[in-house]
């Protein structure tokens, strides 16, 4: 029979369990199941019983007493009984009507077991409860993965890893997830995104959870925009892409899902109040807001901001682009510190971008290899457009031929053909440019020489930059002809 002290201890145990569950946020039933399993496991280990044996269980009676119930077989022995056997005489004291071969439920109090069994059970209970608490924290923070959280800087675990107190648990922020320009001292409050939550075993600690925070990721900036810009949170404005170099610059591409909303204006806010709060949180990092457009040249023009290109050449097939800025522009501004501006523009556009000043561009384009590159960059975006343009040029040439040469003698045709120098005699002038010139009525070198660059720039498809390049090739060709004439 249990003593008054034993009953009091059991009651105190249940009070302690109730308090523990309230403090840790654990289920009382789950904690009691852990205690049951630990007592059964310790009992089996102590008596060398098969772990798979199901003849042992734990009950809590109406007096809140912990009882181990063992189903034992009734045998005709008095000595050398196995752990799951009981003599007939002892069994009849429990159930008078029992017979040999029957089973009897024997109830024992844990305090009646050996001290070793009690210690083993206690250790297993503590271990399992710690695991339950960590699994509960893992489930809670795993559901928050990708969300913003607040914490307090505690200490440096080593030179590279910050320890952040989140209240219920301690998180880490490795060097690669930190913003390089930021410095913290103990107790500083900071905001970060929960980048990763995992459970794993390390040599010096129990199973997780290991919570990794980040202030360097593009997702951190995205969450800040969602928090500060109601139109983004509500889905009226969509964040298309983000490229970031922490502490230097961030480029964020947005577009409105309604025609009456200005996405850039909404993100900046009245007098810049919205974007200023984000910039402050990022440690005064530069943030460029770019409006999305499907036109690649226009998109790259927006992406290279704050630089203002005067010309852009795009190779759609190889996804490359040349951006020319004016000689009076600061080319360092276009490239940015540590090439941040051009790198981020390339990242969000998906095109490899090269930056040139106008003088550099024309100097580079004077080489044959560069001319081939220029010829490639003159090509339209799709093969269908190329085919359509070529068909137009061919049709115009055929009509011109029929108009000028129909009914003429062979000698007249030959005289007309010899009247001017063909445009393809100019070294470096591509078939594409020749086609554009001929479409504009410029059929020979002599006609081209007589044209002013401004007049040439007005020809469809040419433009100021191409006009200057053509005139430069023409000047080089004319100089070559003059040198040959002088030698003769």
C-alpha positions in Angstrom: 0.0 0.0 0.0 1.3 3.4 -0.9 2.4 5.7 2.0 1.2 9.2 2.5 4.6 10.5 1.5 4.5 8.5 -1.8 1.1 9.9 -2.7 2.3 13.4 -1.9 5.3 12.9 -4.2 3.1 11.7 -7.0 0.8 14.7 -6.6 3.8 17.0 -6.6 5.0 15.3 -9.8 1.7 16.0 -11.6 1.7 19.6 -10.4 5.3 20.0 -11.8 4.2 18.4 -15.1 1.3 20.8 -15.4 3.6 23.8 -14.7 6.2 22.5 -17.1 3.7 22.2 -19.9 2.4 25.7 -19.3 6.0 27.1 -19.4 7.1 25.3 -22.5 3.9 25.3 -24.4 3.8 21.5 -24.5 0.7 19.2 -24.4 0.1 17.5 -21.1 -0.9 14.3 -22.7 2.3 14.3 -24.8 4.5 14.8 -21.7 2.7 12.0 -19.8 3.3 9.7 -22.8 7.0 10.5 -22.6 7.0 9.6 -18.9 5.2 6.4 -19.6 7.6 5.3 -22.4 10.6 6.2 -20.4 9.5 4.2 -17.3 8.7 1.2 -19.5 12.0 1.4 -21.4 14.0 1.7 -18.1 12.2 -1.2 -16.6 12.9 -3.4 -19.7 16.6 -2.5 -19.7 17.0 -3.2 -16.0 15.4 -6.7 -16.2 16.9 -7.5 -19.7 13.4 -7.9 -21.2 13.0 -7.8 -25.0 12.4 -4.1 -26.1 9.6 -5.3 -28.4 7.7 -6.9 -25.5 4.2 -5.5 -25.1 3.4 -7.0 -21.7 4.5 -3.9 -19.8 2.7 -0.6 -19.6 2.2 2.4 -17.3 -1.0 3.7 -15.8 -2.1 6.7 -13.8 -4.8 5.7 -11.3 -7.6 7.7 -9.9 -5.3 9.0 -7.2 -2.8 10.4 -9.8 -0.4 7.6 -8.8 2.1 6.3 -11.3 1.8 2.5 -11.7 3.8 0.0 -13.8 1.6 -2.8 -15.0 3.4 -6.1 -15.9 1.5 -9.0 -17.4 3.2 -12.2 -15.9 2.6 -15.8 -16.7 1.6 -18.1 -13.8 4.0 -21.0 -13.4 4.5 -23.9 -11.0 7.8 -22.6 -9.6 9.0 -20.9 -6.4 12.5 -20.0 -7.4 14.4 -19.0 -10.6 11.4 -17.1 -12.0 11.8 -15.0 -15.1 11.0 -11.3 -15.1 7.6 -12.1 -16.8 6.7 -15.1 -14.6 5.0 -15.4 -11.2 4.5 -18.4 -8.9 1.0 -19.8 -8.5 0.9 -18.9 -4.8 1.8 -15.2 -5.4 -0.6 -15.0 -8.3 -3.5 -16.4 -6.2 -2.9 -13.5 -3.7 -3.7 -11.1 -6.5 -6.4 -13.2 -8.2 -7.6 -16.1 -6.1 -9.2 -17.9 -9.1 -6.1 -17.9 -11.3 -4.7 -21.2 -12.6 -1.4 -22.4 -14.1 -0.7 -20.9 -17.5 -2.9 -17.9 -16.9 -1.7 -14.3 -17.0 -1.8 -11.9 -14.0 -1.5 -8.1 -14.1 1.1 -7.2 -11.5 1.1 -3.5 -10.5 4.3 -1.9 -9.1 5.1 1.6 -8.0 8.2 3.2 -9.5 9.5 4.0 -6.0 9.5 0.3 -5.3 11.9 -0.3 -8.1 15.7 0.0 -7.8 17.5 3.4 -7.7 19.1 2.6 -11.1 15.8 2.1 -12.8 14.6 5.4 -11.4 17.7 7.3 -12.5 17.5 5.8 -16.0 13.9 6.8 -16.3 14.6 10.3 -15.1 17.4 10.8 -17.6 15.3 9.5 -20.5 12.4 11.8 -19.5 14.6 14.8 -19.5 16.1 13.9 -22.8 12.8 13.2 -24.5 11.3 16.4 -23.1 14.2 18.5 -24.5 13.7 16.8 -27.9 10.0 17.6 -27.8 10.6 21.2 -26.9 13.1 21.6 -29.8 10.8 19.9 -32.3 8.0 22.2 -31.2 10.3 25.2 -31.7 11.4 23.8 -35.1 7.8 23.4 -36.3 7.0 26.9 -35.1 10.0 28.6 -36.8 9.9 26.4 -39.9 6.4 27.7 -40.6 8.0 31.3 -40.4 10.8 30.5 -42.9 11.1 33.5 -45.3 9.4 35.9 -42.9 10.8 39.0 -41.1 11.6 38.7 -37.4 13.2 40.9 -34.7 16.0 40.0 -32.3 18.8 41.3 -30.2 22.5 40.9 -30.9 24.0 38.8 -28.1 27.6 38.0 -29.0 30.0 36.8 -31.6 30.2 33.0 -31.6 33.4 33.3 -33.6 34.9 36.0 -35.8 32.2 35.3 -38.5 29.0 34.3 -36.8 26.6 36.5 -34.9 24.3 35.1 -32.2 20.8 36.6 -32.2 18.3 36.3 -29.3 14.8 35.8 -30.7 13.2 35.3 -27.2 12.3 31.6 -27.3 15.4 30.5 -29.1 18.9 31.7 -30.2 19.5 32.1 -33.9 22.7 32.6 -35.9 23.7 35.0 -38.7 26.8 33.8 -40.6 29.2 36.3 -42.3 27.7 35.7 -45.8 24.3 36.6 -44.5 25.4 39.9 -42.9 25.5 43.3 -44.6 29.2 44.2 -44.8 28.7 47.9 -43.8 26.8 47.2 -40.6 28.3 47.0 -37.0 26.5 45.9 -33.9 27.1 46.0 -30.1 25.6 43.8 -27.5 21.9 44.5 -27.0 21.3 46.2 -30.3 17.9 45.4 -31.8 17.9 44.3 -35.5 15.5 43.1 -38.1 16.3 40.1 -40.4 14.6 37.4 -42.5 14.4 33.8 -41.3 16.5 32.3 -44.2 16.7 28.6 -43.0 15.5 26.4 -40.2 16.8 22.9 -39.8 17.3 20.1 -37.3 20.6 18.4 -37.1 23.0 16.9 -34.6 26.3 18.4 -33.8 29.1 17.1 -31.6 28.6 19.6 -28.8 24.8 20.0 -28.8 21.5 18.2 -28.9 19.3 18.1 -32.0 18.5 21.7 -33.4 16.7 23.7 -34.2 19.3 25.8 -36.0 17.8 29.0 -37.2 19.8 31.0 -39.8 18.9 34.7 -40.2 19.9 37.0 -43.1 20.1 40.7 -43.8 22.1 40.3 -47.0 19.6 38.4 -49.2 17.4 40.0 -51.8 14.4 38.4 -50.1 15.1 40.6 -47.1 14.6 43.7 -49.3 11.5 42.2 -50.8 9.9 41.7 -47.3 10.8 45.3 -46.4 9.0 46.5 -49.5 6.0 44.3 -48.7 5.9 45.7 -45.2 6.3 49.4 -46.1 4.3 49.5 -49.4 0.6 48.6 -49.0 0.1 48.3 -52.8 2.8 45.5 -52.9 1.3 43.7 -50.0 -2.2 43.8 -51.5 -0.9 42.6 -54.9 -1.6 45.8 -56.8 2.1 46.2 -57.6 4.2 43.2 -58.3 7.9 42.8 -57.6 9.3 41.2 -60.8 12.9 40.8 -59.7 15.5 42.0 -57.3 19.3 42.1 -57.6 21.5 43.2 -54.7 25.0 43.9 -53.5 24.6 44.4 -49.8 25.8 47.8 -48.4 26.3 49.0 -52.0 23.2 49.0 -54.2 19.9 47.2 -54.8 17.9 47.3 -58.0 14.2 46.2 -57.7 12.0 45.8 -60.7 8.3 46.5 -60.3 5.2 46.7 -62.4 1.6 47.7 -61.7 -1.3 45.2 -62.2 -3.6 48.2 -62.7 -3.3 50.9 -65.3 -4.1 53.7 -62.8 -1.2 53.0 -60.5 2.3 54.4 -60.9 4.5 51.6 -59.4 7.6 53.8 -58.9 5.6 56.7 -57.3 3.8 54.3 -55.0 7.2 52.8 -53.9 8.8 56.1 -53.3 5.8 57.6 -51.5 4.9 61.2 -50.7 8.2 63.2 -50.4 10.1 59.8 -50.5 8.8 58.8 -47.0 8.3 55.1 -47.9 11.6 54.5 -49.6 13.5 56.5 -47.0 12.4 54.1 -44.2 13.6 51.1 -46.3 16.9 52.8 -47.0 17.4 53.6 -43.3 16.8 49.9 -42.5 19.4 48.9 -45.1 22.0 51.2 -43.6 21.6 53.9 -46.3 22.2 51.4 -49.1 21.3 52.8 -52.6 18.0 51.5 -53.9 17.0 51.9 -57.5 13.3 51.2 -58.4 13.0 50.2 -62.0 9.7 49.9 -64.0 9.4 46.7 -65.9 9.0 46.8 -69.7 9.1 44.1 -72.3 11.2 46.2 -74.7 14.8 45.0 -73.9 16.5 48.2 -75.0 14.2 50.4 -72.9 14.5 48.0 -69.9 18.3 48.1 -70.0 18.1 51.9 -70.2 16.0 51.9 -67.0 18.2 49.2 -65.4 21.5 51.1 -65.9 20.1 54.1 -64.0 21.4 56.6 -62.7 23.5 56.6 -65.9 21.7 57.9 -69.0 22.7 56.1 -72.2 22.9 57.9 -75.5 22.8 54.6 -77.5 22.2 50.9 -76.9 23.1 48.0 -79.1 21.5 44.6 -78.3 22.4 41.1 -79.5 19.2 39.2 -78.7 20.6 35.8 -79.7 23.6 35.9 -77.5 21.9 38.1 -74.9 24.6 40.8 -74.9 24.3 44.6 -75.0 26.6 47.6 -75.5 25.6 50.7 -73.7 27.1 54.0 -74.8 27.1 57.0 -72.5 28.0 60.5 -73.5 31.6 61.7 -73.2 30.4 64.4 -70.7 28.9 61.7 -68.5 30.6 60.2 -65.6 31.3 56.6 -66.8 32.2 55.6 -63.3 28.6 56.4 -62.3 27.4 54.0 -65.0 29.7 51.2 -63.8 29.4 52.0 -60.1 31.6 51.2 -57.1 33.0 47.7 -57.4 31.1 47.5 -60.8 27.9 47.2 -58.7 25.7 49.2 -61.1 26.5 47.4 -64.3 26.6 44.0 -62.5 23.1 44.4 -61.0 21.8 45.8 -64.3 23.1 42.7 -66.1 21.6 40.4 -63.4 18.1 41.8 -63.6 18.1 42.2 -67.4 19.6 38.8 -68.1 22.0 40.4 -70.6 25.8 40.8 -70.5 26.3 44.6 -70.6 29.4 46.5 -71.6 29.7 50.2 -70.9 31.5 52.6 -73.3 31.8 56.3 -73.6 31.2 57.7 -77.1 34.9 58.2 -77.8 35.8 54.7 -76.5 33.0 53.2 -78.5 34.1 54.6 -81.9 37.7 53.8 -81.2 36.7 50.2 -80.4 34.5 50.0 -83.5 37.4 50.9 -85.8 38.8 47.3 -85.6 37.5 44.6 -88.0 36.5 42.3 -85.1 34.4 45.1 -83.6 32.8 45.8 -86.9 31.7 42.2 -87.1 30.3 42.6 -83.6 28.5 45.8 -84.7 27.0 44.0 -87.8 25.6 41.3 -85.5 24.2 44.0 -83.1 22.4 45.7 -86.1 20.3 42.6 -86.6 16.6 42.8 -85.5 15.2 40.8 -82.6 13.6 37.9 -84.5 14.2 36.0 -87.7 10.7 36.8 -88.8 11.5 40.5 -88.8 14.8 39.8 -90.7 13.0 37.8 -93.3 10.3 40.5 -93.7 12.9 43.2 -94.1 14.9 41.2 -96.6 11.7 40.5 -98.6 10.8 44.2 -98.6 14.3 45.1 -99.9 14.2 42.5 -102.6 10.8 43.6 -103.7 11.9 47.3 -103.8 15.0 46.3 -105.8 13.0 44.3 -108.3 10.6 47.2 -108.8 13.4 49.6 -109.2 15.0 47.3 -111.8 11.8 47.0 -113.7 11.3 50.8 -113.6 14.8 51.8 -114.7 16.0 48.9 -116.9 12.8 47.5 -118.6 13.2 48.0 -122.4 16.8 49.1 -122.1 19.6 47.6 -124.3 22.3 45.5 -122.7 24.8 48.3 -123.4 22.5 50.9 -121.6 22.2 48.6 -118.6 25.9 48.0 -118.6 26.5 51.8 -118.8 24.1 52.4 -115.9 25.7 49.7 -113.7 29.1 51.3 -114.3 27.8 54.8 -113.6 28.4 54.6 -109.8 30.6 52.7 -107.3 28.7 49.9 -105.5 28.2 50.4 -101.7 29.7 47.0 -100.9 33.1 48.4 -102.1 33.3 50.3 -98.7 35.3 48.0 -96.3 33.3 47.2 -93.2 29.9 48.2 -94.5 27.6 45.3 -93.7 24.9 43.9 -96.0 22.4 45.0 -93.4 23.4 48.7 -93.5 23.7 48.5 -97.3 20.1 47.4 -97.5 19.0 50.2 -95.3 20.9 52.7 -97.5 19.5 51.4 -100.7 16.0 51.4 -99.2 16.6 55.1 -98.6 17.6 55.7 -102.2 21.4 55.8 -101.7 22.6 53.3 -104.3 26.3 54.1 -104.7 29.3 55.5 -103.0 29.2 58.8 -104.9 25.7 59.5 -103.7 26.8 58.7 -100.1 29.8 61.1 -100.3 27.6 64.0 -101.2 25.3 63.5 -98.2 25.7 65.4 -94.9 25.7 63.2 -91.7 22.6 64.9 -90.4 20.8 64.1 -93.7 22.0 60.5 -93.6 20.8 60.1 -90.0 17.2 60.8 -91.1 17.2 57.7 -93.4 14.9 55.0 -91.9 16.8 52.6 -89.7 20.1 54.6 -89.7 20.1 57.1 -86.8 22.8 59.5 -85.6 25.2 56.8 -84.3 25.1 54.6 -87.3 25.4 57.7 -89.6 28.6 58.7 -87.8 30.0 55.2 -88.1 29.1 55.0 -91.8 30.8 58.3 -92.5 33.9 57.1 -90.6 34.1 53.9 -92.7 33.6 56.1 -95.8 36.4 58.4 -94.9 38.8 55.5 -94.3 37.8 54.1 -97.7 38.3 57.4 -99.6 41.7 57.9 -98.0 42.7 54.4 -99.3 41.6 55.4 -102.8 43.5 58.7 -102.7 46.7 57.0 -101.6 46.5 54.4 -104.5 45.8 57.2 -107.0 48.8 59.2 -105.8 51.1 56.2 -106.1 49.9 55.7 -109.7 
